């Protein structure tokens, strides 16, 4: 086998390895679920609380790791994530839902 043939064969093996590695990484990342829709941290406060329109709860499950309150804000497409144990969050939840028992 000539040097050129060995170099070409090695290059093909390398490309095949990279392709398989990319395929496996893509598969594993897709199998983990839609983390783009989960809160992964909390804000400390919201300055303009009057802009809070509503809220939903995020519970830890197969997709999301933490419990969070997702506040929907006026003129913002992404919700703001807050810690449900914070006092200010509890107050805002009560304001938005007076029937809440917390």
Backbone torsions as a table, in degrees:
resi	resn	phi	psi	omega
1	UNK	NA	133.0	-177.9
2	UNK	-79.6	165.3	-179.0
3	UNK	-62.5	-38.3	179.6
4	UNK	-64.4	-41.1	179.7
5	UNK	-66.0	-42.0	178.7
6	UNK	-65.2	-39.1	178.7
7	UNK	-65.2	-42.4	178.7
8	UNK	-65.2	-40.6	179.0
9	UNK	-65.5	-41.4	178.5
10	UNK	-65.0	-39.5	178.7
11	UNK	-64.6	-40.5	179.1
12	UNK	-65.8	-40.4	177.7
13	UNK	-63.3	-41.9	179.0
14	UNK	-62.4	-46.2	179.6
15	UNK	-63.6	-39.2	177.6
16	UNK	-64.3	-41.9	178.2
17	UNK	-61.8	-45.6	179.5
18	UNK	-62.8	-42.6	178.8
19	UNK	-60.8	-46.6	-179.9
20	UNK	-64.6	-41.4	178.5
21	UNK	-61.5	-45.2	177.7
22	UNK	-63.1	-41.0	178.6
23	UNK	-61.4	-46.3	-179.2
24	UNK	-64.3	-44.1	179.3
25	UNK	-62.7	-42.3	178.2
26	UNK	-63.5	-45.0	179.4
27	UNK	-59.9	-46.0	-178.8
28	UNK	-66.2	-37.8	-179.9
29	UNK	-69.3	-35.6	178.3
30	UNK	-73.6	-29.3	-178.1
31	UNK	-73.8	-14.7	-176.4
32	UNK	-81.1	-14.7	177.1
33	UNK	103.7	175.7	-174.3
34	UNK	-84.8	75.1	-179.0
35	UNK	-67.5	-16.4	178.6
36	UNK	-63.8	-17.3	-178.7
37	UNK	-104.2	11.0	-178.2
38	UNK	-111.9	146.1	171.5
39	UNK	-76.4	135.6	176.1
40	UNK	-117.6	-7.2	176.1
41	UNK	-156.7	173.6	-177.3
42	UNK	-117.6	153.8	168.2
43	UNK	-85.7	155.3	178.3
44	UNK	-81.1	-30.7	-178.0
45	UNK	-166.9	162.6	173.2
46	UNK	-120.1	119.9	-175.8
47	UNK	-66.7	-45.3	-177.4
48	UNK	-102.7	76.2	-177.7
49	UNK	-63.4	-23.3	178.9
50	UNK	-65.3	-16.1	178.6
51	UNK	-86.4	-1.4	176.5
52	UNK	-76.3	126.0	-176.7
53	UNK	-98.7	-43.6	-177.8
54	UNK	-161.1	179.7	176.8
55	UNK	-147.7	158.6	171.0
56	UNK	-134.9	161.5	179.6
57	UNK	-103.0	142.3	171.6
58	UNK	-112.6	124.6	177.6
59	UNK	-106.8	147.1	176.8
60	UNK	-66.9	127.5	178.4
61	UNK	-148.8	-155.7	-178.0
62	UNK	-64.1	-25.7	-177.0
63	UNK	-99.3	-39.5	-173.8
64	UNK	-113.8	144.6	-173.2
65	UNK	-95.6	-22.4	-173.5
66	UNK	-126.2	156.3	170.9
67	UNK	-81.1	134.0	-178.0
68	UNK	-152.0	156.6	170.2
69	UNK	-102.7	126.7	178.7
70	UNK	-103.8	107.0	179.1
71	UNK	-86.8	126.4	173.3
72	UNK	-86.9	129.3	-176.3
73	UNK	-109.6	152.2	172.3
74	UNK	-62.2	138.4	173.8
75	UNK	62.3	17.2	174.5
76	UNK	-125.0	132.8	-179.6
77	UNK	-81.8	-32.5	-179.2
78	UNK	-92.8	137.8	177.4
79	UNK	-72.0	160.9	177.0
80	UNK	-101.7	128.4	-176.0
81	UNK	-92.3	131.2	-178.7
82	UNK	-134.9	156.2	179.7
83	UNK	-80.3	119.8	-177.9
84	UNK	-65.3	-12.6	179.1
85	UNK	-88.5	-11.4	179.0
86	UNK	-72.1	141.2	-178.8
87	UNK	-59.3	-44.5	-177.3
88	UNK	-64.4	-32.3	178.4
89	UNK	-68.7	-43.0	177.5
90	UNK	-60.1	-42.3	179.2
91	UNK	-62.4	-43.6	-179.6
92	UNK	-67.3	-37.5	177.5
93	UNK	-63.4	-41.8	178.0
94	UNK	-65.2	-39.5	179.2
95	UNK	-62.8	-41.9	-178.3
96	UNK	-76.5	-29.3	-177.8
97	UNK	-135.3	85.5	-176.0
98	UNK	-60.9	-18.7	-179.6
99	UNK	-83.4	-3.5	-179.0
100	UNK	-64.6	138.3	-174.9
101	UNK	-89.5	-8.6	-176.1
102	UNK	-62.0	NA	NA
